[in-house]
């Protein structure tokens, strides 16, 4: 069975970090451990992290959980797509619930049950993969509507309940497609990827590299826009 990606574990107790390494070795490709919460954001900026396992307390003798809540909010602010699972003492379940309200994906109490811990982490990551961003939902809805209208942006805008200009702006913001540089033949790999991505959203425009000219054309039907193609599939200058 394939492993999950990278988990970052932050806990001031080195014994817990060692135990976690042994426990999660068969579940994750990479296991990063930190004893200082100050290093969390720096590490996440340098390493692609799929999940964070965060202790609620780091300072000796402090059990308020405020440190964990602080770093939870900091992680959620800079890496909103990365799920955070809290580690808390059994007596601090109410504090963990507060963490859930602050954006934590789940919490695990110490001492933990090994099978339950692994199950919870897997469930969080599996659920994360099933969630689709709002931009993706909007992009797919726009694509289906334009397809339904056979490329007629005016009609599509009416069905979506927005103006044609608003639809035009949404298409540009969701799937920018830069024009091919003049005088160059075969497009670069990046340009090709951009064109392919754009084609998935608006199939009636993808053959035209001069995107703005196509949508600014007086014709309300994108397919009728005057954008003659050269042999390479790019608009002629």
N, C-alpha and C positions, 0 to 999 in steps of 0.2 A: 504494500500500500504506500502511495506517495506521501511524503511528509509535507507539512505546512511550511511557510516561509521563515521569517525571523521574529522571535519574541524577545522583548527587552524587559528584564526583571530588575526592579529597583527596590532594594531592601538594605538596611544598615547592618543586618545580621548575616555575616559571611557563612554561617552554618546553613542558614536557610537557602542562600544562593547556591551552595554546593549541592544540597539536597535537590533543589529545583533542576540543576544541570543534569543530574543523574536521572531524575524522573522524566524530564521532557526531551531527553536525547533522542528517543525513538519517535517523537511526534513532530519536532521542528528541525528544519535544516540548520538553522543557526540560533544560538542562545547567547544573548548579550546580557551581562550582569553589571550592575552599578551599586555602590554603597552610598554614593552622594547624589541626592536629587538634583543638585545644581548642574550635574553633567547630563541630565536627561535630554533637554532640548538640543544641546550641542551634539550629542550622539545621534539623535533622530535626524538632525540636519545633515549628518555625514553618512548615516546608514539607513537604508530602506527598512522600515520597521512595520511589521504586519499587526503586532499586538503588543501592548504594554501591560505588564503585571506590576502594580504599584502598591507598595506598603503605605499604610496610613500614618505611621509615625517614624521619624528618623532621629530625633534628638533624645538622648538618654534621659529617662525620667519623665518625658512628656508623652501623654496618652490622649490628648484632646482630639487627635485626628486632623487638626487644622492644616498641618503640613501636607498631608495627603490630599486634602481638598484643594489647597492652593496649587499644587502641582498638577492635579487633575484638570483644573480650569485652565492652567497654562498650556497643557498638552492639547486640550480640546480647542483652544483658541488658535494655536499655530498648526495643529494637525487634526482637523475636525473629522477626517475620514479614518483615523486610526483608533480602533477600540481600546478602551482602558478597563482592565479588571482590577478591582481593589483587593488587597490583602488586609484583613482586619482580625483582631482578637474576637473570640466567641462572644464576649460580653459587650462588644461594640456594634452589634447588628443594627441598632437604631442609627448609629453614625454611618454605617455602610448604606443604609437606605437613603440618607441625606446625600451620600455620594452618587447614588443612582439618579437622584433628582438633579444633580449637577452635571450629569452626562456620562457617568460610568456605564459600561455595558453590562457588568455583573460584579459580584463580589464573592470572595472565598474566605472562610473563617479558618483561623489557626486554633488548634492543629487541624490539618485538612485530611480528607480521605483522598488517596491518590487517584483512584478511578473517577471519583466525582470531579476532582480538579481538572483532569485531562478532558473529561466529557464537557465541562463548562467552557473550557478554552476552545474546544473544537466547535461547540454550538455557536459561540460568539463569532468565530471566523466564518463558519458556514453561512450564518445569517448575514454577515457583512457582504459576502459575495453575491447574495440574492438581492440586496438592496440596489436599486437603480437611482441615480441622481436625478434631480428635477430637470436639469438641462437635457439629460438623455430622454426623459419622458416627453418634454416639450419638443425636442428635435424630432422624435419619432412621430408625434402627433402632427406636426407641421408637414413632415414628409408624406404621411398617409393622406392628409387633406389635399395637398398639391397634386398628388398622384390621382386622387379621386376626381379632381377638377381638370385633369389632363393638362396640367401646366398653367392653367389660367390663374394668375396671381390675384386678380380682382375678385373672381368668384371664390377663391380659397380664403381670401381675407374676410369676405362677407360671412362665410361659414364659420370662421374662427371668431367672428365678432370683433375684429380689429380693422384698422385702416390698411390700405395696400402699402403705405409707407412704413407702417409699424411692422408689417410682415417682412418687408424688404430688410428693415434694420435687424429683425430677429434672425433672418437667414444669414446675414453678414456676421452677426455676433456669435452665433452658434457654430457656424462652419466657415470660417474665413478661407478664401481661396485666392492666393496671390497670383497676379498675371505672370505669364512666362516672359522672361526678359527678351526684348527685341533683338533680332539678329542671331539668336542662339537656336540651334536645331533641337536635338533631343533634350527633354527636360531632365533635371537632376532627380535623384531618387526622392529627395524631400518634396520637390514639386509634384512628382508623380503620386506620392502618398497623399498629399493634400488634395489633389484632383480626385483621387479614388474616394477619399473620405467625403468630399463634397458631393460626389456623384450619388452616394448613398442617401443624401438628404434631399437633393433636388435633381432628379434624373433628367429633367428637361433643360438644365443649364450646364450640365457637366462638360459638354462638348465645347463650351465657349470659355476661353481663358480670360477674355475681357469681360469679366463678370459685371462690373458696374455699367458698362455700355449696354449690356444685354437687358439689365433690369431697368435702366433709365430710358430704354427705347420706348417710344409712344405706344407700341403694341401692348395690349393688356395680356396677351398670351405669350408666355416665355418662349414657347416652341417656335413662334413666328418672328422672334427678334432677329434683326438682320446682322448675323455674325458669321460671315463666310469662313469656312475652315480651310486650312492648308492641308497638305498631305499628312502632316504629323498630328492633326487633330487640334491645332491651335488656331485662334482667330487670326486672320491675316491683318497685318498693319497697313 
